[in-house]
Amino acid sequence: MLGHEKKRNPRNTALMLDLLHIAVGVLVVVCVVLAFIDPDRNRFLFPVIFWLAAFLNSVNGWHRIRSSGRDNKKKAGGGLLCAAAVLLAAVGILSAVSIWR
């Protein structure tokens, strides 16, 4: 029994991913509404929105790569999601630098 790996139930993983989508989605909507109601006072929320989107894309990309098995198209899609996450994180950093300077 030493060589057996414990596999996670795909339903649990999908449920956790759905809950993460809901939580981050609610956070993004709240941040966007607050940022557009009073942009001068809440301008610090713009980088936060980009970083939340980057986090969600990275989690989705990682999950797609992990669950793809030997399917190279799914792995490529996961890689594109991770690349989009890096791009969004960079935009968030640029936004933070321009706002906080």
MDTraj code that builds the backbone (N, CA, C; nanometers):
import mdtraj as md
import numpy as np

residues = "MET LEU GLY HIS GLU LYS LYS ARG ASN PRO ARG ASN THR ALA LEU MET LEU ASP LEU LEU HIS ILE ALA VAL GLY VAL LEU VAL VAL VAL CYS VAL VAL LEU ALA PHE ILE ASP PRO ASP ARG ASN ARG PHE LEU PHE PRO VAL ILE PHE TRP LEU ALA ALA PHE LEU ASN SER VAL ASN GLY TRP HIS ARG ILE ARG SER SER GLY ARG ASP ASN LYS LYS LYS ALA GLY GLY GLY LEU LEU CYS ALA ALA ALA VAL LEU LEU ALA ALA VAL GLY ILE LEU SER ALA VAL SER ILE TRP ARG".split()
xyz = np.array([
    [0.0807, -0.1188, 0.0000],
    [0.0000, 0.0000, 0.0000],
    [0.0858, 0.1264, 0.0000],
    [0.2155, 0.1117, 0.0021],
    [0.3026, 0.2268, 0.0083],
    [0.3030, 0.3065, -0.1213],
    [0.2882, 0.2419, -0.2343],
    [0.2963, 0.3083, -0.3631],
    [0.1661, 0.3704, -0.4098],
    [0.0582, 0.3496, -0.3363],
    [-0.0713, 0.4025, -0.3792],
    [-0.0815, 0.5498, -0.3438],
    [-0.1249, 0.6260, -0.4426],
    [-0.1495, 0.7678, -0.4178],
    [-0.2987, 0.7879, -0.3941],
    [-0.3278, 0.8784, -0.3073],
    [-0.4668, 0.9079, -0.2789],
    [-0.5157, 1.0102, -0.3813],
    [-0.6149, 0.9721, -0.4598],
    [-0.6687, 1.0637, -0.5595],
    [-0.7874, 1.1378, -0.4998],
    [-0.7967, 1.2639, -0.5359],
    [-0.9099, 1.3426, -0.4890],
    [-1.0312, 1.3133, -0.5744],
    [-1.1434, 1.3227, -0.5115],
    [-1.2689, 1.3047, -0.5823],
    [-1.2891, 1.4239, -0.6751],
    [-1.3127, 1.4012, -0.8048],
    [-1.3297, 1.5147, -0.8960],
    [-1.4497, 1.6023, -0.8604],
    [-1.5487, 1.5435, -0.7956],
    [-1.6644, 1.6241, -0.7552],
    [-1.6264, 1.7226, -0.6462],
    [-1.5415, 1.6805, -0.5526],
    [-1.4961, 1.7724, -0.4483],
    [-1.4122, 1.8846, -0.5067],
    [-1.3261, 1.8504, -0.6012],
    [-1.2433, 1.9523, -0.6645],
    [-1.3300, 2.0507, -0.7417],
    [-1.4282, 2.0004, -0.8142],
    [-1.5180, 2.0882, -0.8899],
    [-1.5998, 2.1758, -0.7954],
    [-1.6424, 2.1202, -0.6838],
    [-1.7180, 2.1981, -0.5864],
    [-1.6313, 2.3092, -0.5271],
    [-1.5085, 2.2769, -0.4923],
    [-1.4188, 2.3779, -0.4369],
    [-1.3893, 2.4874, -0.5409],
    [-1.3736, 2.4475, -0.6660],
    [-1.3484, 2.5442, -0.7718],
    [-1.4706, 2.6346, -0.7924],
    [-1.5896, 2.5771, -0.7869],
    [-1.7117, 2.6573, -0.7987],
    [-1.7265, 2.7553, -0.6830],
    [-1.6971, 2.7103, -0.5625],
    [-1.7055, 2.7996, -0.4467],
    [-1.6032, 2.9126, -0.4569],
    [-1.4844, 2.8804, -0.5065],
    [-1.3827, 2.9828, -0.5268],
    [-1.4279, 3.0837, -0.6317],
    [-1.4890, 3.0354, -0.7406],
    [-1.5419, 3.1253, -0.8432],
    [-1.6465, 3.2197, -0.7852],
    [-1.7345, 3.1668, -0.7040],
    [-1.8398, 3.2492, -0.6445],
    [-1.7799, 3.3532, -0.5507],
    [-1.6886, 3.3116, -0.4649],
    [-1.6294, 3.4033, -0.3674],
    [-1.5506, 3.5142, -0.4364],
    [-1.4656, 3.4770, -0.5295],
    [-1.3853, 3.5777, -0.5988],
    [-1.4734, 3.6645, -0.6873],
    [-1.5746, 3.6060, -0.7484],
    [-1.6681, 3.6837, -0.8297],
    [-1.7411, 3.7889, -0.7488],
    [-1.7861, 3.7523, -0.6298],
    [-1.8526, 3.8488, -0.5426],
    [-1.7556, 3.9587, -0.5012],
    [-1.6327, 3.9212, -0.4672],
    [-1.5320, 4.0214, -0.4310],
    [-1.5041, 4.1180, -0.5460],
    [-1.4937, 4.0656, -0.6668],
    [-1.4671, 4.1506, -0.7827],
    [-1.5838, 4.2461, -0.8070],
    [-1.7060, 4.1954, -0.7979],
    [-1.8229, 4.2812, -0.8200],
    [-1.8293, 4.3915, -0.7149],
    [-1.8042, 4.3582, -0.5906],
    [-1.8063, 4.4595, -0.4841],
    [-1.6969, 4.5634, -0.5077],
    [-1.5773, 4.5180, -0.5439],
    [-1.4672, 4.6112, -0.5692],
    [-1.4973, 4.7015, -0.6886],
    [-1.5554, 4.6455, -0.7934],
    [-1.5873, 4.7248, -0.9117],
    [-1.6937, 4.8290, -0.8807],
    [-1.7973, 4.7898, -0.8088],
    [-1.9026, 4.8856, -0.7742],
    [-1.8459, 4.9973, -0.6879],
    [-1.7669, 4.9628, -0.5885],
    [-1.7070, 5.0653, -0.5024],
    [-1.6099, 5.1542, -0.5795],
    [-1.5350, 5.0956, -0.6712],
    [-1.4379, 5.1736, -0.7472],
    [-1.5055, 5.2709, -0.8427],
    [-1.6185, 5.2329, -0.8985],
    [-1.6845, 5.3214, -0.9927],
    [-1.7825, 5.4178, -0.9274],
    [-1.8205, 5.3931, -0.8049],
    [-1.9042, 5.4895, -0.7338],
    [-1.8218, 5.6125, -0.6983],
    [-1.7037, 5.5901, -0.6436],
    [-1.6154, 5.7011, -0.6068],
    [-1.4719, 5.6654, -0.6462],
    [-1.4344, 5.6900, -0.7732],
    [-1.3029, 5.6465, -0.8209],
    [-1.1850, 5.7156, -0.7527],
    [-1.2020, 5.8402, -0.7117],
    [-1.0895, 5.9096, -0.6484],
    [-1.0570, 5.8521, -0.5117],
    [-1.1590, 5.8206, -0.4387],
    [-1.1381, 5.7687, -0.3029],
    [-1.1016, 5.6201, -0.3018],
    [-1.1520, 5.5457, -0.3991],
    [-1.1316, 5.4005, -0.4019],
    [-1.0421, 5.3566, -0.5169],
    [-0.9476, 5.4381, -0.5562],
    [-0.8625, 5.4019, -0.6685],
    [-0.7685, 5.2866, -0.6367],
    [-0.7465, 5.2601, -0.5095],
    [-0.6609, 5.1472, -0.4723],
    [-0.7250, 5.0134, -0.5076],
    [-0.8540, 5.0133, -0.5394],
    [-0.9234, 4.8887, -0.5719],
    [-0.8940, 4.8397, -0.7140],
    [-0.8486, 4.9284, -0.8021],
    [-0.8224, 4.8853, -0.9397],
    [-0.7143, 4.7785, -0.9484],
    [-0.5997, 4.7938, -0.8819],
    [-0.5030, 4.6824, -0.8850],
    [-0.5561, 4.5561, -0.8176],
    [-0.6369, 4.5732, -0.7150],
    [-0.6948, 4.4571, -0.6459],
    [-0.7829, 4.3773, -0.7415],
    [-0.8591, 4.4477, -0.8246],
    [-0.9455, 4.3801, -0.9223],
    [-0.8611, 4.2982, -1.0199],
    [-0.7527, 4.3582, -1.0691],
    [-0.6643, 4.2851, -1.1609],
    [-0.6002, 4.1650, -1.0930],
    [-0.5583, 4.1818, -0.9675],
    [-0.4949, 4.0707, -0.8966],
    [-0.5927, 3.9578, -0.8671],
    [-0.7172, 3.9914, -0.8362],
    [-0.8180, 3.8870, -0.8158],
    [-0.8437, 3.8105, -0.9454],
    [-0.8494, 3.8827, -1.0566],
    [-0.8672, 3.8160, -1.1860],
    [-0.7474, 3.7278, -1.2189],
    [-0.6270, 3.7757, -1.1871],
    [-0.5069, 3.6946, -1.2107],
    [-0.5089, 3.5686, -1.1247],
    [-0.5500, 3.5837, -1.0000],
    [-0.5581, 3.4679, -0.9110],
    [-0.6563, 3.3647, -0.9642],
    [-0.7723, 3.4104, -1.0089],
    [-0.8743, 3.3187, -1.0595],
    [-0.8269, 3.2497, -1.1871],
    [-0.7609, 3.3230, -1.2756],
    [-0.7086, 3.2605, -1.3973],
    [-0.5991, 3.1599, -1.3663],
    [-0.5133, 3.1909, -1.2694],
    [-0.4065, 3.0964, -1.2364],
    [-0.4619, 2.9683, -1.1753],
    [-0.5621, 2.9805, -1.0914],
    [-0.6238, 2.8610, -1.0327],
    [-0.6918, 2.7777, -1.1409],
    [-0.7620, 2.8443, -1.2323],
    [-0.8273, 2.7713, -1.3417],
    [-0.7254, 2.7041, -1.4328],
    [-0.6164, 2.7732, -1.4632],
    [-0.5125, 2.7143, -1.5470],
    [-0.4461, 2.5957, -1.4807],
    [-0.4151, 2.6111, -1.3524],
    [-0.3527, 2.5007, -1.2783],
    [-0.4455, 2.3791, -1.2736],
    [-0.5736, 2.4040, -1.2493],
    [-0.6703, 2.2937, -1.2430],
    [-0.6830, 2.2258, -1.3792],
    [-0.6856, 2.3043, -1.4859],
    [-0.6990, 2.2451, -1.6187],
    [-0.5750, 2.1632, -1.6540],
    [-0.4568, 2.2125, -1.6180],
    [-0.3340, 2.1372, -1.6466],
    [-0.3305, 2.0088, -1.5649],
    [-0.3686, 2.0177, -1.4371],
    [-0.3667, 1.8985, -1.3502],
    [-0.4656, 1.7922, -1.3947],
    [-0.5815, 1.8351, -1.4427],
    [-0.6860, 1.7386, -1.4769],
    [-0.6842, 1.6972, -1.6233],
    [-0.5885, 1.7448, -1.7024],
    [-0.5901, 1.7174, -1.8460],
    [-0.5391, 1.5780, -1.8805],
    [-0.4584, 1.5197, -1.7949],
    [-0.4027, 1.3883, -1.8261],
    [-0.3086, 1.3973, -1.9442],
    [-0.3414, 1.3265, -2.0514],
    [-0.2559, 1.3271, -2.1705],
    [-0.3109, 1.4164, -2.2810],
    [-0.4176, 1.4869, -2.2549],
    [-0.4801, 1.5723, -2.3565],
    [-0.4015, 1.7028, -2.3697],
    [-0.3279, 1.7138, -2.4797],
    [-0.2420, 1.8302, -2.4988],
    [-0.3209, 1.9580, -2.5244],
    [-0.4410, 1.9461, -2.5800],
    [-0.5222, 2.0659, -2.6036],
    [-0.5664, 2.1282, -2.4716],
    [-0.6035, 2.0436, -2.3762],
    [-0.6415, 2.0961, -2.2452],
    [-0.5210, 2.1550, -2.1726],
    [-0.4052, 2.0918, -2.1872],
    [-0.2845, 2.1469, -2.1262],
    [-0.2502, 2.2820, -2.1871],
    [-0.2663, 2.2953, -2.3180],
    [-0.2390, 2.4229, -2.3842],
    [-0.3372, 2.5293, -2.3366],
    [-0.4630, 2.4909, -2.3192],
    [-0.5616, 2.5850, -2.2662],
    [-0.5276, 2.6288, -2.1252],
    [-0.4813, 2.5357, -2.0437],
    [-0.4373, 2.5703, -1.9087],
    [-0.3161, 2.6614, -1.9101],
    [-0.2259, 2.6361, -2.0034],
    [-0.1095, 2.7225, -2.0170],
    [-0.1484, 2.8637, -2.0595],
    [-0.2470, 2.8745, -2.1477],
    [-0.2957, 3.0067, -2.1883],
    [-0.3606, 3.0800, -2.0717],
    [-0.4337, 3.0065, -1.9885],
    [-0.4934, 3.0689, -1.8702],
    [-0.3857, 3.1180, -1.7739],
    [-0.2804, 3.0400, -1.7574],
    [-0.1701, 3.0829, -1.6707],
    [-0.0977, 3.2038, -1.7296],
    [-0.0825, 3.2069, -1.8627],
    [-0.0206, 3.3228, -1.9271],
    [-0.1079, 3.4466, -1.9102],
    [-0.2396, 3.4298, -1.9207],
    [-0.3310, 3.5424, -1.8969],
    [-0.3217, 3.5897, -1.7527],
    [-0.3008, 3.4966, -1.6600],
    [-0.2854, 3.5335, -1.5190],
    [-0.1596, 3.6172, -1.4985],
    [-0.0521, 3.5795, -1.5644],
    [0.0720, 3.6566, -1.5530],
    [0.0512, 3.7966, -1.6117],
    [-0.0181, 3.8054, -1.7252],
    [-0.0451, 3.9342, -1.7868],
    [-0.1312, 4.0219, -1.6962],
    [-0.2350, 3.9648, -1.6379],
    [-0.3219, 4.0402, -1.5469],
    [-0.2472, 4.0839, -1.4212],
    [-0.1610, 3.9994, -1.3694],
    [-0.0820, 4.0375, -1.2521],
    [0.0121, 4.1526, -1.2860],
    [0.0707, 4.1485, -1.4059],
    [0.1592, 4.2576, -1.4482],
    [0.0815, 4.3883, -1.4647],
    [-0.0380, 4.3806, -1.5214],
    [-0.1215, 4.5000, -1.5346],
    [-0.1591, 4.5524, -1.3958],
    [-0.1860, 4.4625, -1.3028],
    [-0.2159, 4.5042, -1.1659],
    [-0.0977, 4.5738, -1.0999],
    [0.0213, 4.5221, -1.1236],
    [0.1421, 4.5860, -1.0691],
    [0.1629, 4.7237, -1.1301],
    [0.1479, 4.7334, -1.2618],
    [0.1608, 4.8637, -1.3281],
    [0.0554, 4.9617, -1.2777],
    [-0.0635, 4.9132, -1.2578],
    [-0.1708, 4.9973, -1.2057],
    [-0.1387, 5.0443, -1.0641],
    [-0.0895, 4.9540, -0.9820],
    [-0.0546, 4.9907, -0.8446],
    [0.0582, 5.0923, -0.8411],
    [0.1588, 5.0733, -0.9269],
    [0.2704, 5.1676, -0.9293],
    [0.2219, 5.3053, -0.9737],
    [0.1364, 5.3087, -1.0754],
    [0.0896, 5.4386, -1.1245],
    [-0.0046, 5.5069, -1.0254],
    [-0.0796, 5.4325, -0.9497],
    [-0.1725, 5.4925, -0.8531],
    [-0.0988, 5.5367, -0.7283],
    [-0.0084, 5.4552, -0.6769],
    [0.0541, 5.4831, -0.5481],
    [0.1775, 5.5712, -0.5582],
    [0.2148, 5.6127, -0.6774],
    [0.3294, 5.7019, -0.6920],
    [0.2907, 5.8434, -0.6796],
])
top = md.Topology()
chain = top.add_chain()
for i, resn in enumerate(residues, 1):
    res = top.add_residue(resn, chain, resSeq=i)
    for name in ("N", "CA", "C"):
        top.add_atom(name, md.element.get_by_symbol(name[0]), res)
traj = md.Trajectory(xyz[None], top)
